[in-house]
């Protein structure tokens, strides 16, 4: 796998206490890019990922009581 130029820029912005939103067309590797950055970081065991295509994840995000 090739390391993307964008990956270097995003690595500097991850884990700064702010939300980071990656947008783009379908099927271009947004999730893969984010997971590569997460898995190569020292924080990988502290990260929770949600997939809003998954009904259970979507419900967790919709329920303010959890």
N, C-alpha and C positions, 0 to 999 in steps of 0.2 A: 504494500500500500504506500502511496506517495504522501508525504507530509505536505499539507497545503500551506500556502503563504498565510491564508486567513487563520489557520490554526495557531500560528505564533502570536498573532494579534489577540486572539481570543484567550489564549492561555494566560496572558497578562491581566485580563479582565475577570477571569473566573475567581471565585472564592474571595471577593472583596466586600461581601456583605450586601450586595445589590443584586437585583434580578437582571439576568442577561437573557435577552430574547433573540433567538436565531430564526430568521424568516427566510423563505425562499420557495421556489416551486417544489412540487411533489417529486419524490424519488431522486433527490440530488445529493443526499448524504448528510442532512442536518443532524439527525439522531446519531449517526455513526461518528460524525465529527465531535459532537458533544460527549459521547461515551468514551471516545479515545482520549479526550482531554481529562475527563473524570478518572478513568482507569489508570492513567499515567501520573496522577497526582497523589500526594500524601494524604489527601482527604477522601479517598475513594470509599472508605468504610463509613463515612459520615454523610454521604449523599443519598437522598431519596429521589428516585425518578418516577414520574407518572406518565402514563400513556393514555391520553384522552380518547383514544380509539377503544380502550378497554372500559367496559361499563363500570366495573368495580372502582377503578381509579377515578373515573368521572364522578361517581357518586361520592367518593371521599372528598373530592374538591368542592362539590356542591353543598355538602353538609357542614354547616358552620359549627356544629356542636362537637365535632370530632377533634 
